[in-house]
Amino acid sequence: MTEITIRCTNCGLGFESDYDLEQNLVDQDTGEIHDGCPTCETDAYLMDLIKYPDLEPAND
């Protein structure tokens, strides 16, 4: 199971790391770089992203 450390507060899309997020910022069809959530594609999407560096995996 992968740990989500960054989540868009608008759509809820999660990323495992900054690197994972960066890999999703480029539109594969046009090569355009987005400044925010690749799903929401808003100018303010980076403000919609919250990083959770201290999250611990749940031990059930």
Biopython code that builds the backbone (N, CA, C, O; Angstrom):
import numpy as np
from Bio.PDB.StructureBuilder import StructureBuilder

atoms = [
    (1, "MET", "N", (0.842, -1.183, 0.000)),
    (1, "MET", "CA", (0.000, 0.000, 0.000)),
    (1, "MET", "C", (0.889, 1.249, 0.000)),
    (1, "MET", "O", (1.861, 1.323, 0.752)),
    (2, "THR", "N", (0.555, 2.216, -0.836)),
    (2, "THR", "CA", (1.342, 3.438, -0.921)),
    (2, "THR", "C", (0.768, 4.491, 0.011)),
    (2, "THR", "O", (-0.432, 4.511, 0.288)),
    (3, "GLU", "N", (1.630, 5.352, 0.482)),
    (3, "GLU", "CA", (1.225, 6.404, 1.395)),
    (3, "GLU", "C", (1.024, 7.704, 0.624)),
    (3, "GLU", "O", (1.924, 8.156, -0.084)),
    (4, "ILE", "N", (-0.156, 8.304, 0.762)),
    (4, "ILE", "CA", (-0.462, 9.583, 0.129)),
    (4, "ILE", "C", (0.036, 10.689, 1.049)),
    (4, "ILE", "O", (-0.391, 10.770, 2.201)),
    (5, "THR", "N", (0.929, 11.539, 0.563)),
    (5, "THR", "CA", (1.458, 12.626, 1.381)),
    (5, "THR", "C", (0.991, 13.998, 0.910)),
    (5, "THR", "O", (1.122, 14.980, 1.639)),
    (6, "ILE", "N", (0.450, 14.073, -0.300)),
    (6, "ILE", "CA", (-0.060, 15.337, -0.841)),
    (6, "ILE", "C", (-1.447, 15.063, -1.403)),
    (6, "ILE", "O", (-1.637, 14.097, -2.142)),
    (7, "ARG", "N", (-2.420, 15.905, -1.059)),
    (7, "ARG", "CA", (-3.777, 15.701, -1.550)),
    (7, "ARG", "C", (-4.375, 17.040, -1.968)),
    (7, "ARG", "O", (-4.237, 18.037, -1.259)),
    (8, "CYS", "N", (-5.037, 17.057, -3.119)),
    (8, "CYS", "CA", (-5.735, 18.251, -3.581)),
    (8, "CYS", "C", (-6.986, 18.425, -2.729)),
    (8, "CYS", "O", (-7.787, 17.499, -2.599)),
    (9, "THR", "N", (-7.154, 19.611, -2.150)),
    (9, "THR", "CA", (-8.319, 19.852, -1.307)),
    (9, "THR", "C", (-9.572, 20.096, -2.136)),
    (9, "THR", "O", (-10.678, 20.107, -1.595)),
    (10, "ASN", "N", (-9.416, 20.290, -3.437)),
    (10, "ASN", "CA", (-10.568, 20.526, -4.303)),
    (10, "ASN", "C", (-11.188, 19.221, -4.790)),
    (10, "ASN", "O", (-12.390, 19.008, -4.633)),
    (11, "CYS", "N", (-10.365, 18.338, -5.388)),
    (11, "CYS", "CA", (-10.907, 17.102, -5.965)),
    (11, "CYS", "C", (-10.527, 15.855, -5.174)),
    (11, "CYS", "O", (-11.111, 14.791, -5.377)),
    (12, "GLY", "N", (-9.543, 15.980, -4.266)),
    (12, "GLY", "CA", (-9.143, 14.846, -3.448)),
    (12, "GLY", "C", (-8.088, 13.944, -4.066)),
    (12, "GLY", "O", (-7.727, 12.930, -3.468)),
    (13, "LEU", "N", (-7.583, 14.287, -5.251)),
    (13, "LEU", "CA", (-6.549, 13.479, -5.892)),
    (13, "LEU", "C", (-5.301, 13.471, -5.020)),
    (13, "LEU", "O", (-4.860, 14.518, -4.547)),
    (14, "GLY", "N", (-4.733, 12.280, -4.808)),
    (14, "GLY", "CA", (-3.580, 12.166, -3.931)),
    (14, "GLY", "C", (-2.311, 11.793, -4.668)),
    (14, "GLY", "O", (-2.349, 11.153, -5.719)),
    (15, "PHE", "N", (-1.186, 12.204, -4.101)),
    (15, "PHE", "CA", (0.133, 11.916, -4.656)),
    (15, "PHE", "C", (1.015, 11.377, -3.547)),
    (15, "PHE", "O", (0.864, 11.754, -2.386)),
    (16, "GLU", "N", (1.942, 10.490, -3.907)),
    (16, "GLU", "CA", (2.825, 9.875, -2.928)),
    (16, "GLU", "C", (3.967, 10.790, -2.505)),
    (16, "GLU", "O", (4.471, 10.677, -1.388)),
    (17, "SER", "N", (4.378, 11.697, -3.388)),
    (17, "SER", "CA", (5.540, 12.545, -3.093)),
    (17, "SER", "C", (5.539, 13.752, -4.021)),
    (17, "SER", "O", (4.731, 13.839, -4.946)),
    (18, "ASP", "N", (6.456, 14.686, -3.760)),
    (18, "ASP", "CA", (6.619, 15.827, -4.661)),
    (18, "ASP", "C", (6.971, 15.342, -6.061)),
    (18, "ASP", "O", (6.491, 15.891, -7.053)),
    (19, "TYR", "N", (7.815, 14.307, -6.139)),
    (19, "TYR", "CA", (8.218, 13.755, -7.438)),
    (19, "TYR", "C", (7.006, 13.200, -8.181)),
    (19, "TYR", "O", (6.855, 13.418, -9.383)),
    (20, "ASP", "N", (6.145, 12.483, -7.464)),
    (20, "ASP", "CA", (4.933, 11.919, -8.065)),
    (20, "ASP", "C", (4.050, 13.037, -8.615)),
    (20, "ASP", "O", (3.509, 12.919, -9.715)),
    (21, "LEU", "N", (3.904, 14.113, -7.856)),
    (21, "LEU", "CA", (3.122, 15.262, -8.305)),
    (21, "LEU", "C", (3.749, 15.880, -9.548)),
    (21, "LEU", "O", (3.045, 16.176, -10.514)),
    (22, "GLU", "N", (5.062, 16.078, -9.535)),
    (22, "GLU", "CA", (5.751, 16.693, -10.671)),
    (22, "GLU", "C", (5.578, 15.883, -11.948)),
    (22, "GLU", "O", (5.499, 16.455, -13.035)),
    (23, "GLN", "N", (5.519, 14.568, -11.833)),
    (23, "GLN", "CA", (5.353, 13.712, -13.005)),
    (23, "GLN", "C", (3.976, 13.893, -13.638)),
    (23, "GLN", "O", (3.786, 13.579, -14.813)),
    (24, "ASN", "N", (3.013, 14.400, -12.860)),
    (24, "ASN", "CA", (1.654, 14.582, -13.351)),
    (24, "ASN", "C", (1.365, 16.006, -13.801)),
    (24, "ASN", "O", (0.245, 16.300, -14.220)),
    (25, "LEU", "N", (2.348, 16.897, -13.723)),
    (25, "LEU", "CA", (2.112, 18.292, -14.077)),
    (25, "LEU", "C", (2.196, 18.565, -15.571)),
    (25, "LEU", "O", (1.784, 19.632, -16.024)),
    (26, "VAL", "N", (2.719, 17.629, -16.339)),
    (26, "VAL", "CA", (2.869, 17.830, -17.778)),
    (26, "VAL", "C", (1.751, 17.101, -18.511)),
    (26, "VAL", "O", (1.557, 15.899, -18.326)),
    (27, "ASP", "N", (1.015, 17.834, -19.344)),
    (27, "ASP", "CA", (-0.037, 17.239, -20.166)),
    (27, "ASP", "C", (0.628, 16.373, -21.226)),
    (27, "ASP", "O", (1.397, 16.877, -22.045)),
    (28, "GLN", "N", (0.343, 15.090, -21.219)),
    (28, "GLN", "CA", (0.990, 14.153, -22.137)),
    (28, "GLN", "C", (0.639, 14.423, -23.599)),
    (28, "GLN", "O", (1.423, 14.095, -24.489)),
    (29, "ASP", "N", (-0.523, 15.014, -23.859)),
    (29, "ASP", "CA", (-0.954, 15.278, -25.234)),
    (29, "ASP", "C", (-0.330, 16.546, -25.814)),
    (29, "ASP", "O", (0.079, 16.569, -26.975)),
    (30, "THR", "N", (-0.261, 17.602, -24.998)),
    (30, "THR", "CA", (0.204, 18.891, -25.508)),
    (30, "THR", "C", (1.604, 19.269, -25.040)),
    (30, "THR", "O", (2.242, 20.140, -25.633)),
    (31, "GLY", "N", (2.089, 18.620, -23.978)),
    (31, "GLY", "CA", (3.373, 18.990, -23.406)),
    (31, "GLY", "C", (3.283, 20.207, -22.508)),
    (31, "GLY", "O", (4.296, 20.660, -21.974)),
    (32, "GLU", "N", (2.066, 20.750, -22.330)),
    (32, "GLU", "CA", (1.859, 21.925, -21.494)),
    (32, "GLU", "C", (2.068, 21.562, -20.024)),
    (32, "GLU", "O", (1.664, 20.491, -19.572)),
    (33, "ILE", "N", (2.703, 22.472, -19.290)),
    (33, "ILE", "CA", (2.918, 22.267, -17.861)),
    (33, "ILE", "C", (1.822, 22.999, -17.103)),
    (33, "ILE", "O", (1.575, 24.180, -17.346)),
    (34, "HIS", "N", (1.167, 22.301, -16.188)),
    (34, "HIS", "CA", (0.116, 22.903, -15.362)),
    (34, "HIS", "C", (0.720, 23.368, -14.048)),
    (34, "HIS", "O", (1.685, 22.780, -13.559)),
    (35, "ASP", "N", (0.163, 24.410, -13.483)),
    (35, "ASP", "CA", (0.657, 24.935, -12.214)),
    (35, "ASP", "C", (-0.105, 24.374, -11.033)),
    (35, "ASP", "O", (0.078, 24.855, -9.915)),
    (36, "GLY", "N", (-0.923, 23.411, -11.226)),
    (36, "GLY", "CA", (-1.718, 22.910, -10.129)),
    (36, "GLY", "C", (-2.102, 21.475, -10.312)),
    (36, "GLY", "O", (-1.433, 20.721, -11.018)),
    (37, "CYS", "N", (-3.176, 21.101, -9.677)),
    (37, "CYS", "CA", (-3.659, 19.728, -9.746)),
    (37, "CYS", "C", (-3.929, 19.351, -11.199)),
    (37, "CYS", "O", (-4.632, 20.081, -11.897)),
    (38, "PRO", "N", (-3.387, 18.229, -11.671)),
    (38, "PRO", "CA", (-3.596, 17.855, -13.065)),
    (38, "PRO", "C", (-5.050, 17.538, -13.386)),
    (38, "PRO", "O", (-5.441, 17.566, -14.553)),
    (39, "THR", "N", (-5.849, 17.241, -12.381)),
    (39, "THR", "CA", (-7.270, 16.984, -12.602)),
    (39, "THR", "C", (-8.049, 18.294, -12.670)),
    (39, "THR", "O", (-8.859, 18.495, -13.575)),
    (40, "CYS", "N", (-7.802, 19.177, -11.714)),
    (40, "CYS", "CA", (-8.539, 20.445, -11.646)),
    (40, "CYS", "C", (-8.022, 21.457, -12.666)),
    (40, "CYS", "O", (-8.797, 22.244, -13.209)),
    (41, "GLU", "N", (-6.712, 21.437, -12.926)),
    (41, "GLU", "CA", (-6.078, 22.347, -13.876)),
    (41, "GLU", "C", (-6.446, 23.806, -13.631)),
    (41, "GLU", "O", (-6.698, 24.556, -14.574)),
    (42, "THR", "N", (-6.476, 24.204, -12.358)),
    (42, "THR", "CA", (-6.754, 25.598, -12.034)),
    (42, "THR", "C", (-5.453, 26.331, -11.792)),
    (42, "THR", "O", (-4.442, 25.712, -11.461)),
    (43, "ASP", "N", (-5.468, 27.648, -11.954)),
    (43, "ASP", "CA", (-4.273, 28.447, -11.694)),
    (43, "ASP", "C", (-3.871, 28.377, -10.226)),
    (43, "ASP", "O", (-2.696, 28.529, -9.890)),
    (44, "ALA", "N", (-4.838, 28.149, -9.362)),
    (44, "ALA", "CA", (-4.578, 28.143, -7.921)),
    (44, "ALA", "C", (-4.454, 26.739, -7.359)),
    (44, "ALA", "O", (-4.551, 26.554, -6.145)),
    (45, "TYR", "N", (-4.242, 25.739, -8.214)),
    (45, "TYR", "CA", (-4.295, 24.385, -7.695)),
    (45, "TYR", "C", (-3.190, 24.077, -6.700)),
    (45, "TYR", "O", (-3.368, 23.208, -5.846)),
    (46, "LEU", "N", (-2.064, 24.754, -6.781)),
    (46, "LEU", "CA", (-1.029, 24.508, -5.779)),
    (46, "LEU", "C", (-1.499, 24.957, -4.408)),
    (46, "LEU", "O", (-1.095, 24.386, -3.395)),
    (47, "MET", "N", (-2.349, 25.976, -4.364)),
    (47, "MET", "CA", (-2.925, 26.378, -3.088)),
    (47, "MET", "C", (-3.928, 25.337, -2.618)),
    (47, "MET", "O", (-4.209, 25.243, -1.423)),
    (48, "ASP", "N", (-4.468, 24.557, -3.541)),
    (48, "ASP", "CA", (-5.423, 23.522, -3.186)),
    (48, "ASP", "C", (-4.738, 22.251, -2.702)),
    (48, "ASP", "O", (-5.413, 21.318, -2.265)),
    (49, "LEU", "N", (-3.420, 22.198, -2.771)),
    (49, "LEU", "CA", (-2.688, 21.008, -2.360)),
    (49, "LEU", "C", (-2.175, 21.183, -0.937)),
    (49, "LEU", "O", (-1.575, 22.202, -0.598)),
    (50, "ILE", "N", (-2.419, 20.184, -0.125)),
    (50, "ILE", "CA", (-1.945, 20.196, 1.252)),
    (50, "ILE", "C", (-0.979, 19.042, 1.414)),
    (50, "ILE", "O", (-1.295, 17.909, 1.050)),
    (51, "LYS", "N", (0.189, 19.314, 1.954)),
    (51, "LYS", "CA", (1.174, 18.262, 2.171)),
    (51, "LYS", "C", (1.055, 17.770, 3.614)),
    (51, "LYS", "O", (0.945, 18.566, 4.547)),
    (52, "TYR", "N", (1.078, 16.466, 3.779)),
    (52, "TYR", "CA", (0.963, 15.848, 5.089)),
    (52, "TYR", "C", (2.257, 15.096, 5.401)),
    (52, "TYR", "O", (2.289, 13.872, 5.270)),
    (53, "PRO", "N", (3.327, 15.789, 5.811)),
    (53, "PRO", "CA", (4.611, 15.107, 6.000)),
    (53, "PRO", "C", (4.653, 14.197, 7.220)),
    (53, "PRO", "O", (5.495, 13.302, 7.284)),
    (54, "ASP", "N", (3.778, 14.400, 8.175)),
    (54, "ASP", "CA", (3.841, 13.633, 9.414)),
    (54, "ASP", "C", (2.829, 12.500, 9.472)),
    (54, "ASP", "O", (2.614, 11.919, 10.536)),
    (55, "LEU", "N", (2.206, 12.177, 8.348)),
    (55, "LEU", "CA", (1.227, 11.093, 8.361)),
    (55, "LEU", "C", (1.922, 9.761, 8.586)),
    (55, "LEU", "O", (2.948, 9.469, 7.973)),
    (56, "GLU", "N", (1.362, 8.978, 9.454)),
    (56, "GLU", "CA", (1.873, 7.634, 9.723)),
    (56, "GLU", "C", (0.893, 6.648, 9.122)),
    (56, "GLU", "O", (-0.315, 6.868, 9.204)),
    (57, "PRO", "N", (1.373, 5.561, 8.516)),
    (57, "PRO", "CA", (0.453, 4.548, 8.001)),
    (57, "PRO", "C", (-0.355, 3.944, 9.148)),
    (57, "PRO", "O", (0.158, 3.727, 10.246)),
    (58, "ALA", "N", (-1.610, 3.684, 8.871)),
    (58, "ALA", "CA", (-2.483, 3.094, 9.889)),
    (58, "ALA", "C", (-2.095, 1.645, 10.122)),
    (58, "ALA", "O", (-1.912, 0.883, 9.173)),
    (59, "ASN", "N", (-1.971, 1.271, 11.373)),
    (59, "ASN", "CA", (-1.671, -0.112, 11.738)),
    (59, "ASN", "C", (-2.938, -0.760, 12.258)),
    (59, "ASN", "O", (-3.363, -0.497, 13.383)),
    (60, "ASP", "N", (-3.538, -1.603, 11.441)),
    (60, "ASP", "CA", (-4.781, -2.266, 11.857)),
    (60, "ASP", "C", (-4.492, -3.632, 12.421)),
    (60, "ASP", "O", (-5.414, -4.341, 12.824)),
]
sb = StructureBuilder()
sb.init_structure("model")
sb.init_model(0)
sb.init_chain("A")
sb.init_seg("    ")
for serial, (resi, resn, name, xyz) in enumerate(atoms, 1):
    if name == "N":
        sb.init_residue(resn, " ", resi, " ")
    sb.init_atom(name, np.array(xyz, "f"), 0.0, 1.0, " ", f" {name:<3s}", serial, name[0])
structure = sb.get_structure()
